[in-house]
Amino acid sequence: MKALYQHGQYAAQKTVTFIGPRSRIISNLRILGPCREINQVELAFTDGISLGFDIPVRASGHITGTPGCMLMAPGGFLELPEGVIRAAPHVHMHPDDDDFHGVKAGDFARLQVGGDCGMTFDRVLVRTLPDFKLEVHIDTDEGNACGLGPSTPCQLLT
């Protein structure tokens, strides 16, 4: 459907239906690519509440011991025995950004968000790869809580 900001990553045209506990669903859940070695589903905190289960905060790919789900698409069903997470707030960085900010992969930075509902996120995981461009990822609940918008001033603190 469209390219994402990080090189080679994209939002696919295809979507799936997420089936959680007690057969509660989220329709039109967008698939992101490219394919990875493991399957995971990233949901916001309120999605977990509406589906009826507690979703742990995890770094992408760290799915051991997490809840599972069923995914449905026109071609059939896929049962995930584990892999449903709330993505930990994180920042993608190029190694040059690491050097500039004085951090390394696996460290935590802070994100200070300005505006009328400003707040500071204290545990923003640093993820570093040579093809990453500087970009912070927080979920919709976190963005809504601080009134984040296109013109909201933000500063990465290390």
C-alpha positions in Angstrom: 0.0 0.0 0.0 2.8 2.4 0.9 6.4 2.7 2.0 7.2 3.5 5.6 9.9 5.9 6.7 12.4 3.2 7.5 14.2 1.9 4.4 12.6 -1.2 2.9 9.7 -1.3 5.4 6.1 -1.0 4.1 2.4 -1.2 5.0 0.9 -3.9 2.8 -2.5 -3.6 1.1 -3.6 -6.8 2.8 -5.2 -6.8 6.2 -6.2 -9.5 8.6 -8.9 -9.9 11.2 -7.5 -10.4 14.7 -9.4 -12.8 16.9 -8.6 -12.6 20.6 -10.0 -14.2 23.8 -13.7 -14.8 23.9 -13.8 -14.4 20.1 -13.5 -10.6 20.3 -12.1 -9.2 17.1 -10.3 -6.3 15.5 -11.0 -6.0 11.8 -8.7 -4.6 9.1 -5.4 -5.0 11.0 -2.7 -3.8 8.6 0.2 -6.2 7.8 3.6 -4.6 7.9 6.6 -5.9 6.0 9.0 -7.2 5.0 8.5 -10.7 6.5 10.5 -11.4 9.6 11.7 -14.6 11.2 8.9 -14.5 13.8 5.2 -13.4 13.6 4.0 -10.9 16.1 1.1 -8.6 16.5 1.6 -5.2 18.1 -1.5 -3.6 19.8 -2.1 -0.6 22.0 -3.1 -0.9 25.6 -6.7 -0.1 25.0 -6.9 -2.7 22.2 -5.9 -5.3 24.9 -8.6 -4.0 27.2 -11.3 -4.2 24.5 -10.1 -7.7 23.6 -10.2 -8.9 27.2 -6.5 -9.6 27.9 -3.4 -8.1 29.3 -0.7 -7.5 26.7 2.9 -7.2 28.0 5.2 -4.3 26.8 8.1 -5.9 24.9 10.8 -5.0 22.4 9.9 -6.2 18.9 10.8 -9.8 18.5 10.7 -10.6 22.2 7.6 -12.7 22.3 8.4 -15.6 24.6 5.6 -16.0 27.2 3.2 -13.5 25.5 -0.4 -14.2 24.7 -1.4 -15.8 21.3 -4.3 -15.2 19.0 -5.9 -16.3 15.8 -5.6 -14.3 12.5 -8.1 -14.6 9.8 -7.8 -13.6 6.1 -9.6 -14.6 2.9 -7.1 -17.4 2.5 -7.7 -19.0 5.9 -6.6 -18.9 9.5 -3.2 -18.6 11.3 -3.0 -19.5 14.9 -0.2 -17.8 16.8 0.5 -19.6 20.1 2.3 -16.4 21.3 3.3 -13.1 19.9 0.8 -10.4 20.9 2.7 -7.5 22.5 2.5 -3.8 23.2 5.6 -2.5 21.4 7.9 -0.8 23.9 8.4 2.9 23.0 11.6 3.0 20.9 13.8 5.1 18.7 15.4 3.9 15.5 18.9 5.3 15.1 21.7 5.1 12.6 25.1 4.5 14.3 26.0 8.2 13.6 22.9 9.2 15.6 24.1 6.9 18.5 27.4 8.7 18.5 25.7 12.2 18.4 23.4 11.3 21.3 26.0 9.3 23.3 23.9 6.1 23.4 24.2 2.6 22.0 21.7 -0.1 21.0 19.8 -1.4 24.0 20.2 1.8 26.0 17.2 3.9 27.1 16.7 7.5 26.1 14.0 9.9 27.2 11.5 11.7 24.9 10.3 15.0 26.1 7.0 16.0 24.4 5.9 19.7 24.6 2.5 21.2 24.1 -0.6 21.6 26.3 -0.4 18.0 27.6 3.4 17.6 27.5 5.1 14.7 29.2 8.3 12.9 29.2 8.7 9.2 28.3 11.5 7.8 30.5 12.1 4.4 28.9 12.5 4.8 25.1 14.5 1.8 23.9 17.4 2.7 21.5 17.5 0.4 18.4 20.4 0.9 16.0 21.1 -0.4 12.5 23.1 1.1 9.7 20.0 1.5 7.5 17.8 3.1 10.2 16.8 6.8 10.0 16.2 8.7 13.2 12.5 8.1 14.2 10.7 7.5 17.5 7.9 5.0 17.7 5.1 5.3 20.3 1.7 3.8 20.0 -1.6 5.6 19.5 -2.5 5.5 23.3 0.8 7.1 24.2 0.5 9.7 21.4 -3.1 10.6 22.4 -2.1 10.9 26.1 0.3 13.7 25.4 -1.7 15.4 22.6 1.0 14.6 20.0 0.4 16.2 16.6 2.4 17.2 13.6 3.6 20.5 15.1 4.1 19.2 18.7 7.7 20.0 19.8 9.7 16.9 20.9 13.2 16.5 22.1 15.2 13.3 22.6 17.1 13.4 25.9 20.0 11.0 26.6 
